[in-house]
């Protein structure tokens, strides 16, 4: 693989480069366009071991607990840069999330303080997105792209923390890399491929096997958007699962969200009505 896999969003480990300098006596030939890594048809053993270690650490050796994380409620408290706002202006915020694996998701953003903005609630079923602000449906310039991208965000930022994509039967993991001395702890990095989703680069603490960072790229309004989601301060939560209690989100070259408190809950089920706007519920 030539060049960077995901440029501009590495928070813990630097981008890795592979290649040799051509011999001086041979005329230089321009590199072919970087089309990304070659995806194998089955998971590579070293990368699969990285996943197995992560699942064991997450569940404390009880992988059957993964079945209990398919319905989740999550409350995040912290601060965020509001959409269309200056990159250096942060607003205190609370985000409440309900999600059902693999394809139902709802979140509400509420901001606080003198610069607060109207609450935003977003419903996602598959890749169909319905955003509502202050009781009004928001018109999107490209709802198909927006829904596809939010589904990719949810997979990378919520479900990856709960290991669900890593154990999906269609997941292929490969290209395991190790780094020592480049950060506060040694790391293992793998790439995860899942049908109809972008490639995800996953970084784990090599000592604890905790997932600490997810990086991926999406096409947004005709350009490539690089995204990074960092998970910090893992602690025992419901069922003894080792869960991150702080998260940070970077998009392109700037931080967008900093969540200093995360409260996880795993109900046995969630009512499907939670994933539909009120007017759709009335039609049922």
N, C-alpha and C positions, 0 to 999 in steps of 0.2 A: 504494500500500500504506500502511495506517495502522498506527501503533504499532511495536513491536519485532518483528523477525523471530524472534530467539531471545533471550529475556530472561535476564539473570543469568549468562551464561557467557563473555562476551567477555573475553579475556585481553590481546589486543593492540590491537584497535580497538574503539571504543565502538559501541553499538547505534545504527543510523541511523534517523531519522524523516523522513517525507515528509508534506507537507500544508500547507494555507494557513489562516490565521485567517479566520473568516467576517467579512463586512462588518458594521459596527456597526448599520446601519439595517435589516438583515434578521434576523428572529427566528432564534435558534440552534436547530438541529435536532440531536438526539443522533446521534453517529456510529453507523453500523451495526456489528455485531459484526465483529471482526477475524478474517477467515477465512484469512489468510495471502496470499502472493503469487499472482497469476494465472500459471499455468504455461503457457508457449507450447507449441505442438506441435512446433516445431523449435528448435534452438539459435540464440541470437542471435549475430551476428557478433563483437561485442566480447568476449563471454564465451567464444566458441569460440577466439578468438585467444589469450585468457588460458590456455586449456587447451593449445593448440598450443605456446605458449611454455614452459609448465611441462614438457611431455613432452620438448621439445628440451633443456631444461636438465637434466632428470633423466637423459636418455640421452646427453648431450653430442652431440646432433645425429644419433643413430643409433636412431630409433624402433623398428627391428626388434628391439632388445634387450628390448623389453617382453615378447616371447614367452618370454624366459628367466626371468621373475619369476612364472610361474604356479604354481610349487612353491617354497615358502619354508620355511626354518627360521630362527627368530629367538630369541635369548636376551637377555633384559632383566635387568639387575641394578640394584637401587636400594632403594627403600623404599615401603611402602604402609600405608594405614590399614586394619586388619583389619575384615572384615564385623562389624557389630554392635558395633564397638569405639568408644571415645571418639574424637572427631574430631582431638584433639591428640596422640594416641598413634601413633607410627610404628614399624613393624617392618622390619628389613632383610629383603629378599626377592629371590628369583630366579624369573623366569617363563620357561619354555621353551615355544616355540610351533612347531607344524607346521601348515601350511595348504596347501590345493590349491584353486586358483581353479576355480569360483566359490563352492563351497558345502560344502567339508570343512575342518574346523578342530579342533585339539586343543591345549589348553594345560594346563600343570601349574604351580601356584604352590607354592613352598617358602619358608618363612620361617626366619629364623635368629636366634639369640640367646636370652636367658632367657624372652622372651615369645612364643616361636614357637608356631604352631598346627599341627595336622596338615596334611600336604600335601593339596592339592585338585587333582584332574584332571577336566577337562571335555571331553567329546566333543560335537561338533556336526556333524550331517549335514543339510544344508538348514536347517530350523528345528527339527529334533529334537535335543533337548539331553539329555545323560546326565552328571550330575555325580557324582563318586565321591570321598569323603573317608575317609582311613584305611581303605581297602578296602571301605567301605560306600556303597551307593547313597543319595544324598540325595533325600528326597521334597520336591517343590516344590509350593507351593499352587496355582500356575497354570503348568504346564509349557509350555503353548502360548505364553503371553505371554513367558515367560522365554526360550524358544528363539527367538522372533521378535526379541526385543530383543537377544539376544547376536549374532544374525546381523547386525543393524544396527550393533552395536558393532564387530564384526570388519570389516565393510565400511568403516566410517568410520576405524578406528584402524590397521588393517593394510593392507588393499587400497588405500585411498586414497593411502597413502604410496608405493605401487608403481604408481600411475596406472591400475590396471586398470578401476575404475568410470568414470573420466573418458573412456576410449576405448571403453566398451561401446556397441554399436550402438543400444541403447535409451536411452542417457543424453541428457538435454536440459539445457543450461546456459544461464543467463540472468541478467539484473539485475546486470551488471558495475558496480561502484562503485570509486572510487579515493579514497584518503586520503593526505594529506601533512601531516606535522608532528604526527601524533597518537601517534607511537611512535618506536622507534629507527630505523625505515626506512619509506619510503612503501610502501603496500600496494594490491593489487587484491583485491576480494572478489567472488565469484560465488555463485550458488545452483545446485546440481545436483539434478535430479529423475531418479529411477530407479524403475521399476515395483516396487510392493510394498515400497518402502523409504521412510523419512522423507526430508524435504528436508534436504540438507546445505549449510551455508554454508561455503565454502572461502576461506581468506585466503592470499594469496601475497605474498612479498617482491617488490615491483615492480622492484627492481634486479636480483636474481638469478633471479627467477621460481620460486623454491623454494616448495613448499607448506609453510606454517608453522602453520596451524591449521584444524581441522575442528570445526564446531559443529552440533548437531542436538538434537531433542527426541523423547522416547519417552513412551508411556503406561505407567506402572508402578504396579500395585496401586491403580488408580483415580485416579492423579494424574499430572500432567505432570512428567517428569524432564528437566532441561536438562543437556546434556553437552558438554564441550569437550576436545579432544585437541590438544596443542601439540607441534610437532616442531622440534627445535633442533639447531644445530651440524651442519649437513649436510657430509658428507665423501665422497670417492670410496670406493666399496666394490667388491664383486665386479663384474666386467665394466666397471669404471669408472663404474658408476651412482652418482649423487649421492644419498646416503641420510642420513636423520637419525640421529644417534648419541645423542641424548637426547630423552626424551619426558616430558610431564606430562599428567595427567588430572584434570579437575575435574568433579564432579557436583553439580548445583544450585549452591550458593554456596560449596562447600568443596573444596579439593584432596584427592584420594584416592590418587594414585600419582605418584611421581617416579622416573623411570628414568634413571640417570646414565650408563649404558653399554648400548649396543645392538650386538649382533653378528649380522650378516646372512649367510645362506648360501642359495644357489639351486641345489639338486640338480636333475638332469634329470628326476627323477620321485620320487614318494613311494609307498610301499606302502599300499594301501587299509586294511590291518590297523591302521595307526597311528590311524585315525579311528573305531575300534570298541573298546569295553571288552573285557576279557579273556574274559568269559563269552560275549559275542557272537561273538568269534573262534572259540571252541571249537565253536560250533554250525555254523560254516561247513564 
